[in-house]
Amino acid sequence: MGSTIKARFSGGLLKPLEALELKEGEEVTVVILSSHSKSEKDWLERTAGGWTGLVDADRLKREIYDSRDQRRSAAMKTRPS
């Protein structure tokens, strides 16, 4: 059986913030995940360069602009004068 709960670290101990369905003396494995949220800047810095070498950025930009130009040209042709 597994569950996820929140706990507070205080006085060197983890104190559950909700009831636990455990028998006295039962051993468990604890995985620590911090609840501290990272700022958006931290998120951006941690992921910077993730696409390096995977995508040709210049080619991607050209394809995006070419696609926009084609749609714009098509819209101009169908527009009533």
C-alpha positions in Angstrom: 0.0 0.0 0.0 1.2 3.5 -0.7 0.1 7.0 -0.1 1.3 10.6 -0.4 1.0 12.9 2.6 2.4 16.3 3.6 4.6 16.5 6.7 6.5 19.3 8.5 10.1 19.0 9.5 10.5 20.3 13.1 12.9 19.6 15.9 14.7 17.0 13.8 11.6 15.0 13.1 9.1 14.7 10.2 5.6 15.4 11.6 2.6 14.2 9.4 0.1 16.9 8.7 -2.7 14.3 8.3 -3.7 11.0 9.8 -1.6 7.9 8.8 -3.1 4.4 8.4 -0.1 2.6 9.9 0.2 0.0 12.7 2.4 0.9 15.6 6.0 0.0 14.9 5.4 -0.5 11.1 8.4 0.5 9.0 7.9 2.6 5.9 10.1 4.1 3.2 10.1 7.9 3.0 10.8 9.9 -0.2 11.5 13.6 0.4 10.2 16.1 -2.1 10.5 19.7 -1.1 7.3 21.8 -1.3 9.3 25.0 -2.0 8.3 26.4 -5.3 10.9 27.7 -7.7 10.6 31.1 -9.2 10.0 31.4 -12.9 13.5 32.7 -13.4 14.9 29.5 -11.8 12.7 27.4 -14.1 13.9 29.2 -17.1 17.6 29.0 -16.1 17.3 25.3 -15.4 15.8 24.5 -18.8 17.9 26.9 -20.9 19.8 25.1 -23.7 17.6 22.0 -23.5 17.0 22.1 -27.3 20.7 22.7 -28.2 21.8 20.5 -31.1 18.3 19.1 -31.5 16.7 21.8 -33.6 18.1 24.1 -36.3 16.6 27.3 -34.9 17.3 29.4 -38.0 15.6 26.9 -40.2 12.6 26.7 -37.9 12.2 30.5 -37.9 12.4 30.6 -41.7 9.7 27.8 -41.9 7.5 29.7 -39.5 7.8 33.0 -41.4 7.4 31.3 -44.8 4.2 29.6 -43.5 2.8 33.0 -42.3 3.7 34.6 -45.7 1.9 31.8 -47.6 -1.2 32.2 -45.4 -1.2 35.9 -45.7 -0.8 35.7 -49.5 -3.7 33.2 -49.7 -5.9 35.5 -47.6 -5.1 38.5 -49.8 -6.2 36.5 -52.9 -9.6 35.6 -51.4 -10.3 39.0 -50.0 -13.0 40.9 -52.0 -11.8 44.1 -53.7 
